Amino acid sequence: RSSDLMQKAGIPCPEVVMLKKHILVMSFIGQDQVPAPKLKDVKLNSEDMKQAYYQALYMMQQLYRECSLVHADLSEYNMLWHAGKVWLIDVSQSVEPTHPHGLEFLFRDCRNVSQFFQKGGVPDVLNDRELFNAVSGLNITADNEVDFLVEIERLEKLNEDHVQMHGKKVASFRPDDDGPPRIYDD
């Protein structure tokens, strides 16, 4: 399901070749029987590294906004570099943003991506909180990471309470102009 949504959104990822019971066979990403390297293992020049960063940011936004998914394990270990672009792999554990820990998973993904590209020397990399807000559109403001995570947990609790009271997950989070983001039914 995740791979299908990603394919439809144009996010580079392996295609499902076969699914039988609980065995999943994915398409090969590489060339001449040599697998594409993980982003952590490839030495990119500064321009390619910058392009990889922008591609990763765009894919995170597409994944969240178009597919309604959070990778939930995104890092340089789950991104490949092939044919001049980033490919996302290992998406089977992805969750919807309304998952009880979906926003925490998104924040962890943002931290991993931000730290990797900062260490890689990409100029002007968004920090983890800025990236979270850019991907989610939530605009959480907090002076420090602890307060930021408290707000994420508060939003997740609101969604959990909504599910308990109404028996369904909220389709999306939308910020209000006059205060902190609230959760709405679509």
PAFIRO-229817 format. One record per atom (N, C-alpha, C, O, CB): residue in three letters; y, z, x. Coordinates in steps of 0.2 Angstrom, whole numbers, padded with zeros to 4 digits, always signed. Atoms other than C-alpha are relative to their C-alpha. Glycine has a CB too. Layout:
# residues N
ALAYZX...
//
This chain:
# residues 186
ARG-0006+0000+0004ARG+0000+0000+0000ARG+0006+0000+0004ARG+0011-0004+0003ARG+0000+0006-0005SER-0006-0001-0005SER+0013+0005+0014SER+0001-0007+0003SER+0006-0009+0003SER-0001+0005+0005SER+0000+0006-0004SER+0009-0011+0024SER+0002-0006-0005SER+0006-0010-0003SER-0007-0002+0003ASP-0002+0005+0005ASP+0011-0022+0008ASP+0007+0001-0001ASP+0011-0005-0001ASP-0004+0001-0006LEU-0007-0001+0002LEU+0028-0014+0004LEU+0004-0003+0006LEU+0009-0006+0005LEU+0001+0007-0002MET-0004+0002-0006MET+0034-0017+0022MET+0000-0007+0001MET+0005-0010+0003MET-0004+0004+0006GLN+0000+0008-0001GLN+0028-0035+0023GLN+0005-0003-0005GLN+0008-0008-0003GLN-0008-0002-0002LYS-0004+0003+0005LYS+0037-0039+0007LYS+0008+0001+0002LYS+0012-0003+0000LYS-0001+0004-0007ALA-0007-0001-0002ALA+0053-0031+0014ALA+0002-0003+0007ALA+0007-0003+0009ALA+0001+0008+0001GLY-0001+0004-0006GLY+0051-0041+0030GLY+0000+0004+0006GLY+0002+0002+0012GLY+0006-0004+0000ILE+0001-0005-0006ILE+0047-0026+0042ILE-0006-0002+0004ILE-0011-0003+0001ILE+0000+0007-0003PRO+0005+0002-0004PRO+0037-0032+0056PRO-0005+0006+0001PRO-0004+0011+0004PRO+0002-0002+0007CYS+0006-0005+0000CYS+0020-0023+0055CYS-0006-0004+0000CYS-0006-0010-0003CYS+0001+0005-0005PRO+0006+0003+0001PRO+0002-0027+0056PRO-0002-0002-0007PRO+0000+0002-0012PRO-0006+0003+0004GLU+0002+0001+0006GLU-0006-0035+0041GLU-0007+0003-0001GLU-0011+0003+0003GLU+0000-0008-0002VAL+0007-0003+0001VAL-0021-0028+0032VAL-0004-0006-0001VAL-0003-0011-0004VAL+0000+0004-0007VAL+0005+0006+0000VAL-0036-0040+0035VAL-0005+0002-0004VAL-0007-0002-0008VAL-0002-0001+0008MET+0006-0002+0004MET-0049-0030+0026MET+0001+0008-0001MET+0002+0012+0003MET-0007-0002+0003LEU+0000-0007+0002LEU-0050-0013+0017LEU-0007+0000-0004LEU-0007-0002-0010LEU+0006+0002-0004LYS+0006-0002+0003LYS-0067-0007+0012LYS-0002+0007+0000LYS-0003+0010+0006LYS-0006-0005+0003LYS+0001-0007+0000LYS-0070+0010+0006LYS+0006+0004+0004LYS+0012+0003+0002LYS-0007+0003+0002HIS-0005-0004-0004HIS-0060+0021+0019HIS+0001-0004+0007HIS+0004+0000+0011HIS-0002+0007+0000ILE-0001+0003-0006ILE-0061+0008+0033ILE+0005-0006-0001ILE+0005-0010-0005ILE-0007-0003+0002LEU-0006+0005+0001LEU-0045-0002+0036LEU+0000-0004+0007LEU+0000-0001+0012LEU+0007+0004-0001VAL-0001+0004-0006VAL-0044-0017+0048VAL+0006-0004-0001VAL+0008-0007-0006VAL-0006-0006+0000MET-0007+0003+0000MET-0027-0023+0053MET+0000-0006+0005MET-0004-0006+0009MET+0005+0006+0002SER-0001+0006-0004SER-0021-0039+0061SER+0002+0002+0007SER+0005+0008+0008SER+0005-0005-0003PHE-0002-0001-0007PHE-0019-0040+0080PHE+0007-0001+0002PHE+0009-0007+0000PHE-0005-0003+0005ILE-0007+0001-0002ILE-0002-0038+0087ILE+0000-0001+0008ILE-0001+0004+0011ILE+0005+0005-0002GLY+0000+0001-0007GLY-0001-0046+0105GLY-0001-0008+0001GLY+0000-0012-0004GLY-0006+0004+0003GLN+0001+0007-0002GLN-0005-0062+0114GLN-0006-0001+0005GLN-0006+0003+0010GLN+0007-0003+0003ASP+0005+0001-0005ASP-0020-0069+0123ASP-0005+0006+0001ASP-0006+0007+0007ASP+0002-0003+0006GLN+0004-0006+0000GLN-0031-0054+0119GLN+0003+0006+0003GLN+0000+0011+0005GLN-0007-0002+0003VAL-0003-0005-0003VAL-0018-0043+0127VAL+0004+0004-0006VAL+0009+0000-0008VAL+0005-0002+0006PRO-0004-0003+0006PRO-0011-0030+0114PRO+0007+0001+0002PRO+0009+0002+0008PRO-0003+0007-0001ALA-0007-0001-0001ALA+0008-0028+0113ALA+0000+0007+0002ALA-0003+0012-0001ALA+0004-0001-0007PRO-0001-0007-0002PRO+0014-0013+0122PRO+0004+0005-0005PRO+0008+0002-0008PRO+0003+0000+0007LYS-0004-0005+0004LYS+0020+0003+0114LYS+0007+0000+0003LYS+0008-0001+0009LYS-0003+0007+0000LEU-0007-0001-0003LEU+0039+0005+0116LEU+0001+0005+0006LEU+0005+0004+0010LEU+0005+0002-0006LYS+0000-0005-0005LYS+0036+0020+0127LYS-0003-0003+0007LYS-0001+0000+0012LYS-0004+0006-0002ASP+0003+0003-0006ASP+0026+0009+0139ASP+0003-0006+0003ASP+0002-0008+0009ASP-0007-0001-0001VAL-0003+0006-0002VAL+0037-0006+0141VAL+0007+0001+0003VAL+0011+0006+0001VAL+0001-0005-0006LYS-0007-0001-0004LYS+0052-0008+0153LYS+0004-0005-0002LYS+0004-0011+0000LYS-0001+0000+0008LEU-0005+0005+0002LEU+0066-0017+0144LEU+0006+0001+0003LEU+0008+0006+0006LEU+0001+0002-0008ASN-0006+0000-0003ASN+0082-0022+0151ASN+0005+0003-0005ASN+0003+0004-0011ASN+0002-0007+0002SER-0005-0004+0004SER+0098-0014+0144SER+0001-0004-0007SER+0002+0000-0012SER+0006+0002+0004GLU-0001+0004+0006GLU+0101-0028+0132GLU-0006+0000-0005GLU-0005+0001-0011GLU+0002-0007+0001ASP+0006-0001+0004ASP+0083-0028+0125ASP-0001+0007-0003ASP-0003+0008-0009ASP-0006-0002+0004MET+0001-0007+0002MET+0083-0009+0124MET+0005+0001-0006MET+0004+0004-0011MET+0002+0005+0005LYS-0005-0001+0005LYS+0099-0010+0114LYS-0002-0004-0007LYS-0001-0001-0012LYS+0007-0003+0002GLN+0002+0003+0006GLN+0092-0023+0102GLN-0006+0003-0003GLN-0006+0004-0009GLN-0002-0007+0002ALA+0006-0004+0003ALA+0076-0013+0100ALA+0003+0006-0004ALA+0000+0008-0009ALA-0005+0003+0006TYR-0003-0006+0003TYR+0087+0002+0095TYR+0003-0002-0007TYR+0001+0001-0012TYR+0006+0003+0004TYR-0002+0002+0006TYR+0096-0008+0082TYR-0005-0003-0005TYR-0005-0001-0011TYR+0005-0006+0001GLN+0006+0002+0005GLN+0080-0016+0075GLN-0003+0006-0003GLN-0005+0007-0009GLN-0005-0004+0004ALA+0004-0006+0002ALA+0072+0002+0074ALA+0005+0003-0006ALA+0002+0005-0011ALA-0001+0005+0006LEU-0005-0003+0005LEU+0088+0008+0064LEU-0001-0004-0006LEU-0001-0001-0012LEU+0007+0000+0003TYR+0001+0005+0006TYR+0087-0007+0052TYR-0006+0001-0003TYR-0007+0002-0009TYR+0001-0007+0002MET+0007-0001+0004MET+0068-0005+0049MET+0000+0007-0003MET-0003+0008-0008MET-0005+0000+0006MET+0000-0007+0003MET+0071+0014+0046MET+0003+0000-0007MET+0001+0003-0012MET+0003+0005+0005GLN-0004+0000+0006GLN+0084+0010+0033GLN-0004-0004-0005GLN-0004-0002-0011GLN+0007-0003+0001GLN+0004+0004+0005GLN+0073-0004+0025GLN-0006+0004-0003GLN-0007+0004-0009GLN-0002-0006+0004LEU+0006-0004+0002LEU+0058+0007+0025LEU+0002+0005-0006LEU-0002+0006-0011LEU-0003+0004+0006TYR-0003-0005+0005TYR+0068+0021+0016TYR+0003-0003-0006TYR+0001-0001-0012TYR+0005+0004+0003ARG-0004+0002+0006ARG+0079+0011+0004ARG-0004-0006-0004ARG-0004-0006-0010ARG+0006-0003+0003GLU+0004+0006+0004GLU+0068-0005+0000GLU-0007+0002-0002GLU-0009+0000-0007GLU+0000-0006+0004CYS+0007-0002+0001CYS+0051+0003+0002CYS-0001+0006-0003CYS-0007+0008-0006CYS-0004-0001+0006SER+0000-0007+0002SER+0055+0021-0003SER-0006+0003+0003SER-0010+0007+0001SER-0002+0000-0008LEU+0004-0004-0004LEU+0045+0027+0011LEU+0003+0003+0006LEU+0008+0001+0009LEU-0006-0006+0003VAL-0002-0003-0006VAL+0047+0038+0026VAL-0007-0001+0005VAL-0012+0001+0003VAL+0002+0008-0001HIS+0006+0001-0004HIS+0035+0034+0041HIS-0003+0006+0001HIS-0010+0006+0001HIS+0003-0003+0007ALA+0003-0006+0000ALA+0032+0052+0044ALA-0003+0001+0007ALA-0006+0007+0008ALA-0005+0002-0005ASP+0003-0001-0006ASP+0026+0050+0062ASP+0004-0006+0005ASP+0000-0008+0010ASP-0007-0001+0001LEU-0003+0006-0004LEU+0039+0037+0070LEU+0002+0003+0006LEU+0006+0008+0007LEU+0006-0002-0004SER-0002-0002-0007SER+0042+0038+0088SER-0002-0006+0004SER-0004-0011+0002SER-0004+0006+0003GLU+0001+0005-0004GLU+0041+0027+0103GLU-0008-0002+0001GLU-0010-0007+0004GLU+0003+0001+0007TYR+0007+0001+0000TYR+0022+0029+0102TYR-0003-0005-0006TYR-0008-0007-0006TYR-0004+0007+0000ASN+0002+0004+0006ASN+0021+0020+0085ASN+0005-0006-0001ASN+0005-0008-0007ASN+0000+0005-0006MET-0004+0006+0000MET+0033+0006+0089MET-0003-0005+0005MET-0003-0003+0011MET+0007+0001+0000LEU+0002+0005-0005LEU+0027-0010+0098LEU+0005-0004+0002LEU+0010-0005-0002LEU-0007-0004-0002TRP-0005+0006-0001TRP+0037-0023+0107TRP-0004-0006+0001TRP-0008-0007+0006TRP+0004+0002+0007HIS+0003+0006+0000HIS+0031-0040+0104HIS+0004-0006-0002HIS+0008-0005-0007HIS-0006+0000-0004ALA-0003+0006+0002ALA+0039-0057+0104ALA+0008+0001-0001ALA+0011-0001-0005ALA-0002-0004-0006GLY-0007-0002+0000GLY+0056-0049+0107GLY+0003+0004-0006GLY+0008+0004-0007GLY+0004-0006+0000LYS-0002-0005+0006LYS+0056-0037+0092LYS-0005+0006+0000LYS-0011+0006+0003LYS-0001-0004-0006VAL+0003-0006+0001VAL+0050-0020+0087VAL-0005-0001-0006VAL-0003-0004-0011VAL+0005+0006-0001TRP+0005+0000+0006TRP+0034-0019+0076TRP-0002+0008-0001TRP-0003+0011+0004TRP-0006-0004+0002LEU+0002-0006+0002LEU+0030-0003+0067LEU-0008+0000-0001LEU-0010-0004-0005LEU+0004+0003-0007ILE+0007-0001+0001ILE+0012+0003+0067ILE-0001+0007-0002ILE+0003+0012-0003ILE-0004-0001+0007ASP+0002-0007+0002ASP+0002+0018+0061ASP+0004+0003-0006ASP+0007+0008-0006ASP+0000+0005+0005VAL-0004-0002+0005VAL+0010+0018+0044VAL-0004+0003-0006VAL-0002+0005-0011VAL+0004-0006-0003SER+0005-0003+0005SER-0005+0025+0034SER+0002+0007-0002SER+0000+0009-0008SER-0007+0000+0003GLN-0002-0007+0002GLN+0003+0043+0034GLN+0006+0000-0003GLN+0009+0005-0004GLN-0001+0004+0006SER-0006+0000+0003SER+0019+0037+0027SER+0000+0003-0007SER-0005+0003-0010SER+0003-0007+0000VAL-0001-0003+0006VAL+0026+0046+0012VAL+0006-0002-0004VAL+0010-0005+0000VAL+0000+0008+0001GLU-0007+0001+0004GLU+0039+0044-0002GLU+0005+0005+0002GLU+0003+0011+0004GLU-0002-0001-0007PRO-0005-0005-0001PRO+0055+0052+0001PRO+0000+0006-0004PRO+0002+0012-0002PRO+0007-0003+0000THR+0001-0005+0005THR+0051+0063-0014THR-0006+0005+0002THR-0007+0009-0002THR+0000-0002-0007HIS+0005-0004-0002HIS+0036+0070-0005HIS+0003+0007+0001HIS+0008+0008+0004HIS-0004-0003+0006PRO-0003-0006-0001PRO+0038+0089-0004PRO+0003+0001+0007PRO+0007+0006+0008PRO-0006+0005-0001HIS-0003+0000-0007HIS+0042+0087+0015HIS+0002-0006+0002HIS+0003-0007+0008HIS-0006+0003+0005GLY-0003+0007-0002GLY+0048+0069+0015GLY+0006+0000+0004GLY+0007-0004+0009GLY+0001-0004-0006LEU-0006+0000-0003LEU+0065+0073+0020LEU+0000+0003+0007LEU+0003+0001+0012LEU+0006+0003-0004GLU+0001-0004-0006GLU+0059+0085+0034GLU-0003-0005+0005GLU-0002-0006+0011GLU-0004+0006-0001PHE+0003+0006-0004PHE+0048+0070+0040PHE+0005-0005+0002PHE+0004-0007+0008PHE-0006-0003-0004LEU-0005+0004-0002LEU+0062+0059+0040LEU+0005+0002+0006LEU+0006-0001+0010LEU+0005-0002-0006PHE-0004-0003-0005PHE+0073+0071+0050PHE-0004+0000+0007PHE-0001-0002+0012PHE+0002+0007-0002ARG+0004+0000-0006ARG+0059+0072+0063ARG-0001-0007+0003ARG+0000-0008+0009ARG-0008+0003-0001ASP+0000+0007-0003ASP+0057+0053+0064ASP+0007-0002+0003ASP+0007-0005+0008ASP-0001-0005-0006CYS-0007+0001-0003CYS+0076+0052+0067CYS+0001+0003+0006CYS+0004+0000+0011CYS+0005+0003-0005ARG+0000-0004-0006ARG+0075+0065+0080ARG-0004-0004+0006ARG-0001-0005+0011ARG-0003+0007+0000ASN+0004+0003-0005ASN+0061+0056+0089ASN+0004-0007+0002ASN+0004-0008+0008ASN-0007-0002-0003VAL-0003+0006-0001VAL+0070+0039+0088VAL+0006+0001+0004VAL+0008-0003+0009VAL+0001-0004-0006SER-0006-0002-0003SER+0087+0046+0093SER-0001+0002+0007SER+0002-0001+0012SER+0004+0005-0004GLN+0001-0002-0007GLN+0080+0055+0108GLN-0003-0005+0005GLN-0001-0006+0011GLN-0005+0006+0000PHE+0003+0006-0004PHE+0070+0040+0114PHE+0005-0005+0003PHE+0005-0006+0009PHE-0006-0003-0004PHE-0005+0005-0002PHE+0084+0028+0114PHE+0006+0003+0004PHE+0009+0000+0008PHE+0003-0003-0006GLN-0005-0003-0004GLN+0097+0041+0121GLN-0003+0000+0008GLN+0000-0001+0012GLN+0001+0007-0002LYS+0004-0001-0007LYS+0084+0044+0136LYS+0000-0007+0003LYS+0000-0008+0009LYS-0007+0003+0000GLY+0000+0007-0002GLY+0083+0025+0137GLY+0006-0003+0002GLY+0007-0009+0005GLY-0003-0005-0005GLY-0006+0003-0002GLY+0101+0023+0141GLY+0004-0004-0005GLY+0009-0007-0003GLY-0001-0003+0006VAL-0004+0004+0005VAL+0107+0015+0125VAL+0006+0003-0001VAL+0006+0009-0003VAL-0004-0001-0006PRO-0007-0003+0001PRO+0126+0018+0123PRO+0001+0001-0007PRO-0002-0003-0012PRO+0005-0004+0003ASP-0002-0002+0007ASP+0132+0026+0107ASP-0006+0001-0005ASP-0005-0001-0011ASP+0005-0006-0002VAL+0006-0001+0004VAL+0115+0031+0100VAL+0002+0006-0005VAL+0005+0011-0003VAL-0006+0002+0004LEU-0001-0005+0005LEU+0117+0041+0084LEU-0004+0006+0001LEU-0010+0005+0003LEU-0001-0003-0008ASN+0004-0006-0001ASN+0111+0059+0085ASN-0004+0000-0006ASN-0004-0003-0011ASN+0005+0006+0001ASP+0005+0000+0005ASP+0097+0064+0074ASP+0003+0002-0007ASP+0001-0001-0012ASP-0005+0006+0001ARG-0004-0001+0006ARG+0109+0071+0060ARG+0003-0006-0003ARG+0003-0008-0008ARG+0004+0006+0000GLU-0003+0006+0002GLU+0119+0055+0060GLU-0004-0005-0002GLU-0003-0009-0007GLU+0005-0002+0006LEU+0005+0005+0001LEU+0104+0044+0060LEU-0003+0002-0007LEU-0004-0003-0011LEU-0005+0000+0005PHE+0003-0002+0007PHE+0096+0054+0045PHE+0005-0002-0005PHE+0003-0005-0010PHE-0001+0008+0000ASN-0004+0002+0005ASN+0112+0052+0035ASN+0001-0008-0001ASN+0002-0010-0006ASN+0007+0003+0002ALA+0000+0008+0000ALA+0113+0033+0040ALA-0006-0003-0004ALA-0005-0008-0008ALA+0001-0003+0007VAL+0006+0003+0003VAL+0095+0030+0034VAL+0000+0002-0007VAL-0001-0002-0011VAL-0006+0003+0004SER+0001-0002+0006SER+0095+0041+0019SER+0006-0001-0005SER+0005-0001-0011SER-0001+0008+0000GLY-0006+0001+0004GLY+0113+0039+0013GLY+0002+0007-0003GLY+0006+0007-0008GLY-0001-0005-0005LEU-0002-0007+0003LEU+0114+0058+0009LEU+0006+0003+0002LEU+0009+0007-0002LEU-0006+0004+0001ASN-0006-0002-0003ASN+0129+0062+0020ASN+0000+0008+0000ASN+0004+0011-0003ASN+0006-0002-0004ILE+0001-0007-0001ILE+0123+0080+0023ILE+0005+0002+0006ILE+0005+0000+0011ILE-0007+0003+0001THR-0005-0002-0005THR+0137+0089+0032THR-0002+0007+0002THR-0003+0012-0002THR+0007+0000-0002ALA+0002-0006-0003ALA+0132+0104+0043ALA+0003+0001+0007ALA+0003-0004+0011ALA-0007+0002-0001ASP-0003+0000-0007ASP+0140+0111+0059ASP-0006+0001+0005ASP-0005+0000+0011ASP+0004+0007+0000ASN+0005-0001-0005ASN+0123+0114+0067ASN-0007-0002-0003ASN-0007-0003-0009ASN-0001+0007+0003GLU+0007+0002+0002GLU+0104+0109+0066GLU-0003+0004-0005GLU-0006+0002-0010GLU-0004-0002+0005VAL+0003-0005+0005VAL+0099+0125+0057VAL+0002-0001-0007VAL-0001-0001-0012VAL+0001+0007+0003ASP-0003+0001+0006ASP+0111+0123+0043ASP-0002-0007-0003ASP-0003-0008-0009ASP+0008+0000+0000PHE+0002+0007+0002PHE+0107+0104+0042PHE-0007+0001-0003PHE-0009-0002-0009PHE+0000-0005+0006LEU+0007+0000+0002LEU+0088+0108+0040LEU+0000+0005-0006LEU-0005+0003-0011LEU-0004+0003+0005VAL+0000-0004+0006VAL+0092+0122+0027VAL+0002-0004-0006VAL-0001-0004-0011VAL+0005+0006+0001GLU-0002+0004+0006GLU+0101+0109+0016GLU-0006-0005-0001GLU-0007-0007-0007GLU+0006-0004+0002ILE+0006+0004+0002ILE+0086+0097+0018ILE-0005+0004-0004ILE-0008+0001-0009ILE-0003-0003+0007GLU+0005-0004+0003GLU+0074+0111+0013GLU+0003+0001-0008GLU-0001+0001-0012GLU-0001+0006+0003ARG-0003-0002+0007ARG+0086+0115-0002ARG-0001-0007-0005ARG-0003-0006-0010ARG+0007+0001+0000LEU+0001+0007+0004LEU+0085+0096-0008LEU-0007-0001-0002LEU-0009-0003-0007LEU+0003-0006+0004GLU+0007+0001+0001GLU+0066+0096-0006GLU-0002+0005-0006GLU-0006+0004-0010GLU-0004+0001+0006LYS+0002-0005+0005LYS+0065+0112-0016LYS+0003-0002-0007LYS-0001-0001-0012LYS+0003+0007+0001LEU-0002+0002+0006LEU+0076+0105-0030LEU-0004-0006-0003LEU-0006-0006-0009LEU+0007-0003+0001ASN+0004+0005+0002ASN+0065+0090-0031ASN-0007+0003-0002ASN-0010+0001-0007ASN-0002-0005+0006GLU+0006-0003+0002GLU+0049+0101-0031GLU+0001+0004-0007GLU-0004+0003-0011GLU-0002+0005+0005ASP-0001-0003+0006ASP+0057+0111-0045ASP+0000-0005-0006ASP-0003-0004-0012ASP+0006+0004+0000HIS-0001+0006+0005HIS+0061+0095-0055HIS-0008-0002-0002HIS-0009-0003-0008HIS+0004-0006+0003VAL+0007+0002+0001VAL+0042+0090-0053VAL-0003+0005-0004VAL-0007+0003-0009VAL-0003-0002+0007GLN+0004-0006+0003GLN+0036+0107-0059GLN+0003+0000-0008GLN-0001+0001-0012GLN+0002+0006+0003MET-0003+0000+0006MET+0048+0106-0074MET-0001-0006-0005MET-0003-0006-0011MET+0007+0001+0000HIS+0001+0006+0004HIS+0046+0088-0079HIS-0006-0004+0001HIS-0007-0009-0002HIS+0006-0004+0002GLY+0006+0004-0001GLY+0030+0082-0072GLY+0000-0006+0004GLY-0005-0010+0004GLY-0004+0000-0006LYS-0001+0006-0003LYS+0037+0068-0062LYS+0004+0001+0006LYS+0009+0005+0006LYS+0002-0006-0004LYS-0005+0000-0006LYS+0045+0064-0045LYS+0006-0003-0002LYS+0006-0008-0006LYS-0003-0003+0006VAL-0006+0003+0000VAL+0063+0060-0044VAL+0000-0007+0004VAL-0003-0007+0009VAL+0006+0004+0002ALA+0000+0007-0003ALA+0065+0041-0040ALA+0004+0000+0006ALA+0002-0003+0011ALA+0002-0005-0005SER-0004+0001-0005SER+0079+0043-0028SER+0005+0006+0001SER+0007+0009-0004SER+0004-0006+0001PHE-0005-0005-0001PHE+0092+0055-0020PHE+0007-0004+0000PHE+0007-0009+0003PHE-0001+0004+0006ARG-0006+0004-0001ARG+0110+0050-0023ARG+0006+0006+0001ARG+0006+0011-0003ARG+0002-0004-0007PRO-0006-0005-0002PRO+0126+0059-0016PRO+0005+0000-0006PRO+0006-0006-0009PRO+0003-0001+0006ASP-0005+0000+0004ASP+0139+0065-0028ASP+0007+0000+0004ASP+0007+0001+0010ASP+0000+0006-0005ASP-0007+0000-0003ASP+0158+0062-0024ASP+0003+0007+0001ASP+0007+0009+0005ASP+0004-0004-0003ASP-0003-0006+0000ASP+0162+0080-0028ASP-0004+0006+0002ASP-0004+0012+0000ASP+0002+0001-0007GLY+0004-0006-0002GLY+0149+0091-0019GLY-0006-0003+0004GLY-0007-0009+0005GLY-0001+0004-0005PRO+0006+0002-0003PRO+0132+0091-0011PRO-0004-0005-0004PRO-0003-0005-0010PRO-0004+0007+0002PRO+0005+0005+0004PRO+0119+0078-0016PRO-0004+0004-0005PRO-0006+0009-0004PRO-0004-0004+0005ARG+0005-0003+0005ARG+0110+0081-0032ARG-0005-0005-0001ARG-0005-0011+0001ARG+0004+0001-0006ILE+0006+0005+0002ILE+0094+0073-0038ILE+0000-0002-0007ILE+0001+0002-0011ILE-0007+0004+0002TYR-0001+0003+0007TYR+0094+0062-0053TYR-0007-0003-0002TYR-0011-0005+0002TYR+0005-0005+0000ASP+0005+0004+0003ASP+0081+0054-0064ASP+0003-0007+0000ASP+0009-0008-0001ASP-0002+0002-0007ASP-0002+0007+0001ASP+0082+0035-0064ASP-0002-0003-0006ASP-0001-0009-0008ASP-0003-0005+0006
//
